[in-house]
């Protein structure tokens, strides 16, 4: 959207706002200042962003939300700190804390950044004359921050790549999958099995792929999990591959972002490295009960050993402790992709896999747990002679297999894991023998 004019950012729709619940509260209750008709006097001690202190200004009416605010990744940015502390090897690093304050903290969001204004990191300004929105705007709040990757992928802004099927066909918004509990940092459902430091207390997530997988594709697509939809690939790979491995297409990765110096001001700013499209399958370095997949989609994250050298030398001495190709959940899901066209879409096809030749030599040590050493064999190589139909089956038509391969005859009965296969799917694996 076009940038707002300065007056648009601050104009309160007095008539419409006065009719809302928040419009019944005096301005100085949240913004302090002085009740006066004189502008200078009225703005004395003004608090521009009250929700930066949610306990004080939001908690009286929304205690159920503010009680968990500190555990919200949008508020505490724990994912950033987890990365910095792991790569630096310390939790108390003044140089990195200064860097974080200058270049990272601006992505922190408060209640107001989602419910009444555009995020300050993208210029701020009221969405609708100071009227509070229960559900954030997808474009003016969510993708205003998460635009370069999530927004562009989901809305189909990359040339020749369709928008995500959930948006293209269902017009689904971010909040249709991402619940308020996920955003606000409310307790997760795994407390009974995964207690935190104190018995019975769930440790808050320290990055986006920590704890319960929410949202998860299987919540809406249960037949896939149960292998009851008759799709051969789901039967074979359910639980072993993340859904994106088969149903995502090319997405953005970014290399070598770092702090640079402005030619105009001489001050430091965060410079984005080269961004490029690609599709990569790697090993799951975050494998857990909630994310049991062996293989997942991965993307290069914007980090390099020299990213923060403006603030000091060797600030990331443990750089290789974390991969630079990380677990990813691209928001460009398609029902049909090159991977789903046939088994050969992935089997014996190195194009889609993060193999060693696709990783920068300086980052090999960091990514050894992600790199695919060898691509999956072809289906014929996996099944060997078992996959070849007997010579006397040459004249049999597809779909006839079940007429014999059923019942209790142990020589003919299909294996248990073939029960849900369609009758016309046998020749996908069991090829005809040479006449």
Number of C-alpha atoms within 10 A of each C-alpha: 6 4 11 14 9 9 9 14 19 17 13 16 12 12 10 13 17 14 11 12 10 13 16 10 11 11 13 14 10 17 17 17 18 17 14 11 8 9 10 10 13 15 17 13 11 15 14 12 16 19 19 18 13 21 17 12 17 18 15 11 10 12 13 12 19 23 15 15 21 17 22 22 22 19 19 17 20 19 16 15 17 14 16 21 16 17 18 19 16 11 13 10 13 10 15 21 16 13 19 16 10 13 14 14 17 13 16 16 22 21 22 22 24 22 20 23 27 26 25 17 14 14 12 19 23 21 23 19 19 22 22 20 14 10 13 20 20 16 17 18 22 20 18 18 19 14 15 13 18 20 21 19 23 24 22 19 14 15 6 7 14 17 21 24 19 19 17 14 9 9 12 14 16 20 14 11 15 13 12 14 14 17 17 22 22 19 17 18 11 12 16 12 9 16 13 13 9 8 10 12 13 19 16 19 18 19 15 13 18 15 21 18 13 17 13 15 15 12 12 10 11 12 14 21 16 12 18 14 16 14 15 18 15 20 20 13 17 16 16 14 21 23 22 21 25 25 17 23 25 16 25 19 19 17 16 17 20 21 19 17 14 12 8 6 7 9 10 17 15 17 15 15 15 11 15 12 12 13 19 23 28 26 24 23 19 16 15 13 10 15 20 15 20 16 23 27 28 28 23 21 18 18 19 17 19 17 18 22 17 16 16 11 11 13 21 23 13 17 23 18 16 16 21 24 25 20 23 21 19 23 23 26 23 18 11 13 15 14 18 16 11 12 16 15 17 22 18 15 15 16 13 20 23 25 18 16 9 11 16 11 9 10 16 18 15 17 23 16 16 24 23 18 14 12 17 16 14 16 16 16 12 13 13 11 13 12 19 17 17 14 11 10 13 13 9 10 10 12 13 12 18 16 9 11 15 15 11 9 10 10 8 13 15 17 10 7 9 14 14 14 17 14 15 13 14 19 16 13 16 18 16 17 14 9 8
